[in-house]
Amino acid sequence: MKKFVTKLVSAAAVAATLLSVPMSAGAASHYQYGDIDHDGCIDSADASQALCLVGQTVTFKSTGKPVKNEVYYADVDGDGVITKKDAQMILHYYAVIGGEQNPLGDVNEDGTVNVADVILVNRWNSSDKKHKSGNGLKINLINANVDRNSVVDDNDSELIMEYALEIIDEF
């Protein structure tokens, strides 16, 4: 009973968040955060390429699209600048995805998938696409993109919520 009440309270908190935070509709593309060379997988080659991009900033055209896709998809922590941390996150994802651990959904990297991850994805989705860098959000975009459609959107938030509430057991 206690577990059910906890899940119910969590669901209510998530529902309140979903209703109070405006969602953005992202356009899907065939790229994925962390897959810098666009070969369809996130691997050590992408981490190496991220290291070569260190210091570059994510910039946008007037249309709202990134000027350089490789820089945009290398910025896996969403801070607007390619750093060694981005390369480390890509390499960590590559190393972990081959093992038993599943980092998907753990957006804030606290070791668990829970309501806090859903809230963070919702806050990310409500941010202006052109001004996400510097918004103060600490987010792992590789882990947030649970449906692997190359954009962190409302569907990812819903899937993470379902996983956190144990409605589904995998992404």
GROMACS elastic network, one bead per residue, 0.5 to 0.9 nm:
[ bonds ]
;  ai    aj funct       b0    kb
    1     4     6  0.50628   500
    1     5     6  0.62380   500
    1     6     6  0.86132   500
    2     5     6  0.51415   500
    2     6     6  0.61677   500
    2     7     6  0.86548   500
    3     6     6  0.50722   500
    3     7     6  0.62145   500
    3     8     6  0.85746   500
    4     7     6  0.51147   500
    4     8     6  0.60800   500
    4     9     6  0.86247   500
    5     9     6  0.60946   500
    5    10     6  0.84720   500
    6     9     6  0.51932   500
    6    10     6  0.61405   500
    6    11     6  0.85584   500
    7    11     6  0.60075   500
    7    12     6  0.85450   500
    7   164     6  0.87625   500
    7   165     6  0.60235   500
    7   166     6  0.86756   500
    8    11     6  0.50076   500
    8    12     6  0.61705   500
    8    13     6  0.86430   500
    8   165     6  0.85982   500
    9    12     6  0.50683   500
    9    13     6  0.62343   500
    9    14     6  0.86399   500
   10    13     6  0.51000   500
   10    14     6  0.61762   500
   10    15     6  0.85323   500
   10   114     6  0.86610   500
   10   115     6  0.66168   500
   10   164     6  0.88439   500
   10   165     6  0.76042   500
   11    14     6  0.50601   500
   11    15     6  0.59996   500
   11    16     6  0.85171   500
   11   115     6  0.82237   500
   11   161     6  0.79958   500
   11   165     6  0.72323   500
   12    15     6  0.50119   500
   12    16     6  0.60850   500
   12    17     6  0.85224   500
   13    16     6  0.51516   500
   13    17     6  0.62067   500
   13    18     6  0.86361   500
   13   115     6  0.78187   500
   14    17     6  0.50045   500
   14    18     6  0.60641   500
   14    19     6  0.85559   500
   14   115     6  0.64741   500
   14   116     6  0.89322   500
   14   118     6  0.72305   500
   14   119     6  0.71791   500
   14   161     6  0.73945   500
   15    18     6  0.50138   500
   15    19     6  0.61139   500
   15    20     6  0.85317   500
   16    19     6  0.51958   500
   16    20     6  0.60743   500
   16    21     6  0.85409   500
   17    20     6  0.51798   500
   17    21     6  0.59360   500
   17   118     6  0.87536   500
   17   119     6  0.67015   500
   17   122     6  0.77363   500
   18    21     6  0.56133   500
   18    22     6  0.77661   500
   18    23     6  0.80852   500
   18   118     6  0.89665   500
   18   119     6  0.81137   500
   18   122     6  0.71099   500
   18   157     6  0.89955   500
   19    22     6  0.75337   500
   21   122     6  0.67762   500
   21   123     6  0.71188   500
   21   125     6  0.87646   500
   21   126     6  0.65267   500
   22   122     6  0.81585   500
   22   123     6  0.86271   500
   22   125     6  0.79527   500
   22   126     6  0.54647   500
   22   127     6  0.89392   500
   23   122     6  0.70144   500
   23   123     6  0.85415   500
   23   125     6  0.57370   500
   23   126     6  0.51705   500
   23   127     6  0.87204   500
   23   153     6  0.81369   500
   23   154     6  0.68427   500
   24   125     6  0.55332   500
   24   126     6  0.58385   500
   24   127     6  0.80714   500
   24   128     6  0.85542   500
   24   129     6  0.89745   500
   24   153     6  0.72357   500
   24   154     6  0.75798   500
   25   125     6  0.81270   500
   25   153     6  0.67938   500
   25   154     6  0.75164   500
   26   125     6  0.84478   500
   26   151     6  0.65544   500
   26   152     6  0.75510   500
   26   153     6  0.61193   500
   26   154     6  0.85751   500
   27   151     6  0.72972   500
   28    31     6  0.84379   500
   28   149     6  0.63036   500
   28   150     6  0.63471   500
   28   151     6  0.59212   500
   29    32     6  0.81501   500
   29   149     6  0.70499   500
   29   150     6  0.60442   500
   29   151     6  0.73748   500
   30    38     6  0.83434   500
   30    40     6  0.86615   500
   30   149     6  0.69324   500
   30   150     6  0.61910   500
   31    34     6  0.88683   500
   31    35     6  0.69287   500
   31    36     6  0.82395   500
   31    38     6  0.62401   500
   31    39     6  0.89848   500
   31    40     6  0.77694   500
   31    69     6  0.85384   500
   31    73     6  0.76815   500
   31   148     6  0.89484   500
   31   149     6  0.76309   500
   31   150     6  0.50546   500
   31   151     6  0.81622   500
   32    35     6  0.54184   500
   32    36     6  0.79019   500
   32    38     6  0.76353   500
   32    40     6  0.78592   500
   32    41     6  0.85130   500
   32    42     6  0.84189   500
   32    73     6  0.66809   500
   32   142     6  0.78259   500
   32   145     6  0.81129   500
   32   148     6  0.68006   500
   32   149     6  0.69500   500
   32   151     6  0.71137   500
   33    36     6  0.73818   500
   33    42     6  0.84742   500
   33    72     6  0.79663   500
   33    74     6  0.64928   500
   33    75     6  0.75584   500
   33    76     6  0.60039   500
   33    90     6  0.88679   500
   33   141     6  0.64266   500
   33   142     6  0.55220   500
   33   145     6  0.78581   500
   33   148     6  0.89432   500
   33   150     6  0.63121   500
   33   151     6  0.78297   500
   34    37     6  0.87451   500
   34    38     6  0.89247   500
   34    41     6  0.85210   500
   34    42     6  0.58660   500
   34    43     6  0.83694   500
   34    46     6  0.66508   500
   34    47     6  0.78266   500
   34    50     6  0.84840   500
   34    70     6  0.89432   500
   34    73     6  0.56058   500
   34    74     6  0.53419   500
   34    75     6  0.76120   500
   34    76     6  0.61815   500
   34    86     6  0.83675   500
   34    87     6  0.85034   500
   34    89     6  0.84392   500
   34    90     6  0.57126   500
   34    93     6  0.87709   500
   34   141     6  0.83735   500
   34   142     6  0.64720   500
   35    38     6  0.52617   500
   35    39     6  0.69924   500
   35    40     6  0.66974   500
   35    41     6  0.59923   500
   35    43     6  0.75908   500
   35    46     6  0.59822   500
   35    47     6  0.88278   500
   35    70     6  0.82792   500
   35    73     6  0.67629   500
   35    74     6  0.74047   500
   35    90     6  0.84271   500
   36    39     6  0.80838   500
   36    42     6  0.78609   500
   36    45     6  0.85543   500
   36    46     6  0.53773   500
   36    47     6  0.82961   500
   36    49     6  0.70974   500
   36    50     6  0.74242   500
   36    69     6  0.79890   500
   36    70     6  0.51019   500
   36    71     6  0.76811   500
   36    72     6  0.86605   500
   36    73     6  0.59250   500
   36    74     6  0.58449   500
   37    40     6  0.82390   500
   37    41     6  0.87479   500
   37    42     6  0.87367   500
   37    45     6  0.78844   500
   37    46     6  0.62876   500
   37    49     6  0.78282   500
   37    70     6  0.71603   500
   38    41     6  0.74246   500
   38    42     6  0.86291   500
   38    46     6  0.88588   500
   38    70     6  0.83870   500
   39    42     6  0.81436   500
   41    46     6  0.86985   500
   41    94     6  0.88033   500
   42    45     6  0.79305   500
   42    46     6  0.62435   500
   42    47     6  0.82340   500
   42    90     6  0.70155   500
   42    91     6  0.81989   500
   42    93     6  0.76433   500
   42    94     6  0.60182   500
   43    46     6  0.54658   500
   43    47     6  0.67231   500
   43    48     6  0.89173   500
   43    90     6  0.72581   500
   43    91     6  0.66593   500
   43    93     6  0.81325   500
   43    94     6  0.51867   500
   43    95     6  0.82129   500
   44    48     6  0.61212   500
   44    49     6  0.85379   500
   44    87     6  0.89495   500
   44    90     6  0.76525   500
   44    91     6  0.58224   500
   44    94     6  0.69175   500
   44    95     6  0.87158   500
   45    48     6  0.50246   500
   45    49     6  0.61597   500
   45    50     6  0.85866   500
   45    91     6  0.89255   500
   46    50     6  0.60925   500
   46    51     6  0.86671   500
   46    74     6  0.81108   500
   46    87     6  0.77564   500
   46    90     6  0.70912   500
   46    91     6  0.79513   500
   47    51     6  0.63958   500
   47    52     6  0.88857   500
   47    74     6  0.84928   500
   47    86     6  0.78654   500
   47    88     6  0.69288   500
   47    89     6  0.81328   500
   47    90     6  0.54675   500
   47    91     6  0.55199   500
   47    94     6  0.89123   500
   48    51     6  0.51718   500
   48    52     6  0.66428   500
   48    87     6  0.70093   500
   48    91     6  0.86702   500
   49    52     6  0.50503   500
   49    53     6  0.65263   500
   49    74     6  0.84158   500
   49    87     6  0.80444   500
   50    53     6  0.50214   500
   50    54     6  0.64257   500
   50    70     6  0.86649   500
   50    71     6  0.80918   500
   50    74     6  0.58416   500
   50    75     6  0.83761   500
   50    82     6  0.71439   500
   50    83     6  0.78516   500
   50    84     6  0.76649   500
   50    86     6  0.69232   500
   50    87     6  0.51979   500
   50    88     6  0.89732   500
   50    90     6  0.83474   500
   51    54     6  0.52752   500
   51    82     6  0.81216   500
   51    83     6  0.73729   500
   51    84     6  0.61880   500
   51    86     6  0.82139   500
   51    87     6  0.58836   500
   51    88     6  0.89825   500
   52    55     6  0.87913   500
   53    56     6  0.57880   500
   53    57     6  0.89022   500
   53    70     6  0.87337   500
   53    71     6  0.70057   500
   53    74     6  0.80006   500
   53    82     6  0.62362   500
   53    83     6  0.78651   500
   54    57     6  0.86115   500
   54    81     6  0.76479   500
   54    84     6  0.64815   500
   54    86     6  0.86320   500
   54    87     6  0.86140   500
   55    81     6  0.63104   500
   55    82     6  0.54777   500
   55    83     6  0.62001   500
   55    84     6  0.89859   500
   56    71     6  0.71763   500
   56    80     6  0.86022   500
   56    81     6  0.58572   500
   56    82     6  0.55686   500
   56    83     6  0.82348   500
   57    71     6  0.72455   500
   57    72     6  0.83520   500
   57    75     6  0.85971   500
   57    80     6  0.55907   500
   57    82     6  0.62559   500
   58    66     6  0.69519   500
   58    67     6  0.75907   500
   58    68     6  0.75897   500
   58    69     6  0.88858   500
   58    71     6  0.60753   500
   58    72     6  0.56185   500
   58    75     6  0.76395   500
   58    79     6  0.87858   500
   58    80     6  0.50856   500
   58    81     6  0.61628   500
   58    82     6  0.78940   500
   58   133     6  0.82273   500
   59    65     6  0.85717   500
   59    66     6  0.57859   500
   59    67     6  0.57359   500
   59    68     6  0.75991   500
   59    71     6  0.86702   500
   59    72     6  0.80195   500
   59    80     6  0.79871   500
   59   130     6  0.79490   500
   60    63     6  0.76136   500
   60    64     6  0.55979   500
   60    65     6  0.54492   500
   60    67     6  0.51770   500
   60    68     6  0.82572   500
   60   130     6  0.64991   500
   61    64     6  0.54314   500
   61    65     6  0.55512   500
   61    66     6  0.60707   500
   61    67     6  0.57967   500
   61   130     6  0.89916   500
   62    65     6  0.74679   500
   63    66     6  0.86659   500
   64   129     6  0.70915   500
   64   130     6  0.62804   500
   65    68     6  0.87832   500
   65    69     6  0.86217   500
   65   129     6  0.88005   500
   65   130     6  0.84281   500
   66    69     6  0.59407   500
   66    71     6  0.82772   500
   66    72     6  0.63340   500
   66   130     6  0.87012   500
   67    71     6  0.83756   500
   67    72     6  0.81637   500
   68    71     6  0.54864   500
   68    72     6  0.63955   500
   68    73     6  0.88495   500
   69    73     6  0.60496   500
   69    74     6  0.83375   500
   70    73     6  0.53266   500
   70    74     6  0.59743   500
   70    75     6  0.87446   500
   71    74     6  0.50402   500
   71    75     6  0.64117   500
   71    81     6  0.85290   500
   71    82     6  0.72020   500
   72    75     6  0.54994   500
   72    76     6  0.81689   500
   72    78     6  0.86524   500
   72    80     6  0.80354   500
   72    82     6  0.86944   500
   73    76     6  0.64931   500
   73   150     6  0.89669   500
   74    77     6  0.86593   500
   74    82     6  0.66365   500
   74    86     6  0.66995   500
   74    87     6  0.77408   500
   74    90     6  0.83551   500
   75    78     6  0.54158   500
   75    79     6  0.69766   500
   75    80     6  0.64716   500
   75    81     6  0.64667   500
   75    82     6  0.53996   500
   75    83     6  0.79277   500
   75    86     6  0.60367   500
   75    87     6  0.87778   500
   75   141     6  0.83545   500
   76    79     6  0.81511   500
   76    82     6  0.83758   500
   76    85     6  0.88189   500
   76    86     6  0.56339   500
   76    87     6  0.84689   500
   76    89     6  0.73073   500
   76    90     6  0.75852   500
   76   139     6  0.80074   500
   76   140     6  0.59471   500
   76   141     6  0.51082   500
   76   142     6  0.62475   500
   77    80     6  0.81842   500
   77    81     6  0.88584   500
   77    82     6  0.87438   500
   77    85     6  0.79780   500
   77    86     6  0.62839   500
   77    89     6  0.80621   500
   77   137     6  0.88075   500
   77   138     6  0.67183   500
   77   139     6  0.53978   500
   77   141     6  0.60307   500
   77   142     6  0.83440   500
   78    81     6  0.78123   500
   78    82     6  0.89852   500
   78   132     6  0.69308   500
   78   133     6  0.61235   500
   78   134     6  0.86637   500
   78   137     6  0.78989   500
   78   138     6  0.75862   500
   78   139     6  0.65789   500
   78   140     6  0.74085   500
   78   141     6  0.69392   500
   79    82     6  0.80318   500
   79   132     6  0.71270   500
   79   134     6  0.59495   500
   79   135     6  0.77663   500
   79   136     6  0.79357   500
   79   137     6  0.78556   500
   79   138     6  0.78692   500
   79   139     6  0.86271   500
   80   131     6  0.86742   500
   80   132     6  0.72359   500
   80   134     6  0.71063   500
   81    86     6  0.89090   500
   81   133     6  0.77949   500
   82    85     6  0.79689   500
   82    86     6  0.62796   500
   82    87     6  0.82400   500
   83    86     6  0.54274   500
   83    87     6  0.70065   500
   83    88     6  0.89283   500
   84    87     6  0.51309   500
   84    88     6  0.61959   500
   84    89     6  0.86391   500
   85    89     6  0.60692   500
   85    90     6  0.85853   500
   86    89     6  0.51016   500
   86    90     6  0.62742   500
   86    91     6  0.86528   500
   87    90     6  0.51329   500
   87    91     6  0.61749   500
   87    92     6  0.85096   500
   88    91     6  0.50653   500
   88    92     6  0.59389   500
   88    93     6  0.84932   500
   89    93     6  0.60912   500
   89    94     6  0.85861   500
   89   140     6  0.79670   500
   89   142     6  0.83797   500
   90    93     6  0.51559   500
   90    94     6  0.62685   500
   90    95     6  0.87134   500
   90   142     6  0.78998   500
   91    94     6  0.50417   500
   91    95     6  0.61743   500
   91    96     6  0.85791   500
   92    95     6  0.51069   500
   92    96     6  0.59890   500
   92    97     6  0.83711   500
   93    96     6  0.52064   500
   93    97     6  0.58080   500
   93    98     6  0.86204   500
   93   103     6  0.74739   500
   93   142     6  0.76953   500
   93   143     6  0.82604   500
   94    97     6  0.55369   500
   94    98     6  0.67782   500
   95    98     6  0.58436   500
   95    99     6  0.71373   500
   96    99     6  0.52257   500
   96   100     6  0.74184   500
   96   101     6  0.60159   500
   96   102     6  0.69908   500
   96   103     6  0.73125   500
   97   100     6  0.74027   500
   97   101     6  0.67213   500
   97   102     6  0.61963   500
   97   103     6  0.73688   500
   97   104     6  0.88469   500
   98   101     6  0.81129   500
   98   102     6  0.89291   500
   99   102     6  0.78515   500
  102   105     6  0.84282   500
  102   106     6  0.87451   500
  102   170     6  0.89386   500
  103   106     6  0.56697   500
  103   107     6  0.83439   500
  103   109     6  0.81232   500
  103   111     6  0.80244   500
  103   112     6  0.85927   500
  103   113     6  0.85565   500
  103   142     6  0.89155   500
  103   143     6  0.60557   500
  104   107     6  0.75537   500
  104   113     6  0.82275   500
  104   142     6  0.75290   500
  104   144     6  0.65854   500
  104   145     6  0.75829   500
  104   146     6  0.58213   500
  104   160     6  0.85900   500
  104   171     6  0.76084   500
  105   108     6  0.86934   500
  105   109     6  0.89279   500
  105   112     6  0.83266   500
  105   113     6  0.56793   500
  105   114     6  0.83207   500
  105   117     6  0.69342   500
  105   118     6  0.83564   500
  105   142     6  0.88378   500
  105   143     6  0.51789   500
  105   144     6  0.53687   500
  105   145     6  0.76400   500
  105   146     6  0.62155   500
  105   156     6  0.82776   500
  105   157     6  0.87563   500
  105   159     6  0.83697   500
  105   160     6  0.55732   500
  105   161     6  0.89783   500
  105   163     6  0.81423   500
  105   164     6  0.86712   500
  105   171     6  0.84219   500
  106   109     6  0.52542   500
  106   110     6  0.69248   500
  106   111     6  0.65659   500
  106   112     6  0.58711   500
  106   114     6  0.76875   500
  106   117     6  0.62268   500
  106   140     6  0.78880   500
  106   143     6  0.59062   500
  106   144     6  0.70890   500
  106   160     6  0.85096   500
  107   110     6  0.80818   500
  107   112     6  0.89895   500
  107   113     6  0.76534   500
  107   116     6  0.84909   500
  107   117     6  0.52397   500
  107   118     6  0.81230   500
  107   120     6  0.73051   500
  107   121     6  0.74629   500
  107   138     6  0.84120   500
  107   139     6  0.55548   500
  107   140     6  0.50675   500
  107   141     6  0.70310   500
  107   142     6  0.81618   500
  107   143     6  0.54383   500
  107   144     6  0.52865   500
  108   111     6  0.82657   500
  108   112     6  0.87543   500
  108   113     6  0.86970   500
  108   116     6  0.76982   500
  108   117     6  0.60429   500
  108   120     6  0.75093   500
  108   138     6  0.65589   500
  108   139     6  0.55095   500
  108   140     6  0.64623   500
  108   143     6  0.87640   500
  108   144     6  0.89706   500
  109   112     6  0.74376   500
  109   113     6  0.86484   500
  109   117     6  0.87381   500
  109   139     6  0.80351   500
  109   140     6  0.72924   500
  109   143     6  0.85715   500
  110   113     6  0.81293   500
  112   117     6  0.86691   500
  112   164     6  0.86691   500
  113   116     6  0.78569   500
  113   117     6  0.63231   500
  113   118     6  0.84877   500
  113   160     6  0.72914   500
  113   161     6  0.86034   500
  113   163     6  0.74598   500
  113   164     6  0.56246   500
  114   117     6  0.55899   500
  114   118     6  0.69200   500
  114   160     6  0.76878   500
  114   161     6  0.72733   500
  114   163     6  0.80362   500
  114   165     6  0.77584   500
  115   118     6  0.50287   500
  115   119     6  0.62338   500
  115   120     6  0.86159   500
  115   160     6  0.82538   500
  115   161     6  0.66335   500
  115   164     6  0.66108   500
  115   165     6  0.84629   500
  116   119     6  0.51441   500
  116   120     6  0.62007   500
  116   121     6  0.87355   500
  117   120     6  0.50935   500
  117   121     6  0.62707   500
  117   122     6  0.86313   500
  117   139     6  0.88116   500
  117   144     6  0.82375   500
  117   157     6  0.82732   500
  117   160     6  0.74006   500
  117   161     6  0.82684   500
  117   164     6  0.88369   500
  118   121     6  0.52073   500
  118   122     6  0.61966   500
  118   123     6  0.86529   500
  118   156     6  0.85614   500
  118   157     6  0.54197   500
  118   158     6  0.77247   500
  118   159     6  0.89130   500
  118   160     6  0.61201   500
  118   161     6  0.59153   500
  118   164     6  0.85715   500
  119   122     6  0.50307   500
  119   123     6  0.61499   500
  119   124     6  0.85726   500
  119   157     6  0.80802   500
  120   123     6  0.50740   500
  120   124     6  0.61546   500
  120   125     6  0.86109   500
  120   137     6  0.75547   500
  120   138     6  0.82924   500
  120   139     6  0.72331   500
  120   157     6  0.88724   500
  121   125     6  0.61097   500
  121   126     6  0.86008   500
  121   139     6  0.79222   500
  121   141     6  0.89636   500
  121   144     6  0.68950   500
  121   152     6  0.75570   500
  121   153     6  0.77603   500
  121   154     6  0.81743   500
  121   156     6  0.78062   500
  121   157     6  0.59308   500
  121   160     6  0.89891   500
  122   125     6  0.50290   500
  122   126     6  0.61740   500
  122   127     6  0.87637   500
  122   153     6  0.81611   500
  122   154     6  0.73632   500
  122   157     6  0.65550   500
  123   126     6  0.51075   500
  123   127     6  0.63948   500
  123   137     6  0.81072   500
  124   127     6  0.53368   500
  124   128     6  0.85592   500
  124   129     6  0.88699   500
  124   132     6  0.75779   500
  124   135     6  0.89457   500
  124   137     6  0.73796   500
  124   139     6  0.81538   500
  124   152     6  0.82274   500
  124   153     6  0.86357   500
  125   128     6  0.80059   500
  125   129     6  0.82804   500
  125   152     6  0.72295   500
  125   153     6  0.61245   500
  125   154     6  0.72728   500
  125   157     6  0.89955   500
  126   129     6  0.86096   500
  127   130     6  0.84931   500
  127   131     6  0.71962   500
  127   132     6  0.60250   500
  127   135     6  0.79340   500
  128   131     6  0.53351   500
  128   132     6  0.61035   500
  129   132     6  0.56156   500
  129   133     6  0.88173   500
  130   133     6  0.79313   500
  131   134     6  0.71904   500
  131   135     6  0.71373   500
  132   135     6  0.54512   500
  132   136     6  0.85109   500
  132   137     6  0.83303   500
  133   136     6  0.77099   500
  133   137     6  0.84648   500
  134   137     6  0.77989   500
  135   138     6  0.89355   500
  139   142     6  0.89418   500
  139   143     6  0.85277   500
  139   144     6  0.77751   500
  140   143     6  0.55234   500
  140   144     6  0.62044   500
  140   145     6  0.89136   500
  141   145     6  0.61245   500
  141   151     6  0.87625   500
  141   152     6  0.70894   500
  142   145     6  0.55720   500
  142   146     6  0.78611   500
  142   148     6  0.87552   500
  142   152     6  0.88447   500
  143   146     6  0.63828   500
  144   147     6  0.86741   500
  144   151     6  0.89913   500
  144   152     6  0.62619   500
  144   153     6  0.88028   500
  144   156     6  0.66601   500
  144   157     6  0.79773   500
  144   160     6  0.81995   500
  145   148     6  0.54286   500
  145   149     6  0.71515   500
  145   150     6  0.67296   500
  145   151     6  0.64063   500
  145   152     6  0.50600   500
  145   153     6  0.77885   500
  145   156     6  0.59739   500
  145   157     6  0.88781   500
  146   149     6  0.81632   500
  146   152     6  0.81363   500
  146   155     6  0.86485   500
  146   156     6  0.56229   500
  146   157     6  0.86597   500
  146   159     6  0.73558   500
  146   160     6  0.75353   500
  146   171     6  0.61858   500
  147   150     6  0.81522   500
  147   151     6  0.87720   500
  147   152     6  0.86166   500
  147   155     6  0.74990   500
  147   156     6  0.61287   500
  147   159     6  0.79167   500
  147   171     6  0.68385   500
  148   151     6  0.75568   500
  148   152     6  0.86553   500
  148   156     6  0.88031   500
  149   152     6  0.79865   500
  151   156     6  0.87040   500
  152   155     6  0.79461   500
  152   156     6  0.61841   500
  152   157     6  0.81301   500
  153   156     6  0.54990   500
  153   157     6  0.66945   500
  154   157     6  0.50274   500
  154   158     6  0.62361   500
  154   159     6  0.86691   500
  155   158     6  0.50928   500
  155   159     6  0.61656   500
  155   160     6  0.85825   500
  156   159     6  0.51356   500
  156   160     6  0.60956   500
  156   161     6  0.85173   500
  157   160     6  0.52104   500
  157   161     6  0.61514   500
  157   162     6  0.86625   500
  158   161     6  0.50593   500
  158   162     6  0.61897   500
  158   163     6  0.86201   500
  159   162     6  0.50486   500
  159   163     6  0.61310   500
  159   164     6  0.85490   500
  159   168     6  0.80708   500
  159   171     6  0.71703   500
  160   163     6  0.50202   500
  160   164     6  0.60307   500
  160   165     6  0.85373   500
  160   171     6  0.82000   500
  161   164     6  0.50740   500
  161   165     6  0.61428   500
  161   166     6  0.84857   500
  161   167     6  0.84947   500
  162   165     6  0.51744   500
  162   166     6  0.60803   500
  162   168     6  0.57614   500
  162   169     6  0.84813   500
  163   167     6  0.58348   500
  163   168     6  0.50160   500
  163   169     6  0.59207   500
  163   170     6  0.69165   500
  163   171     6  0.77181   500
  164   167     6  0.76671   500
  164   168     6  0.82928   500
  164   169     6  0.88131   500
  165   168     6  0.78351   500
  166   169     6  0.61152   500
  168   171     6  0.76254   500
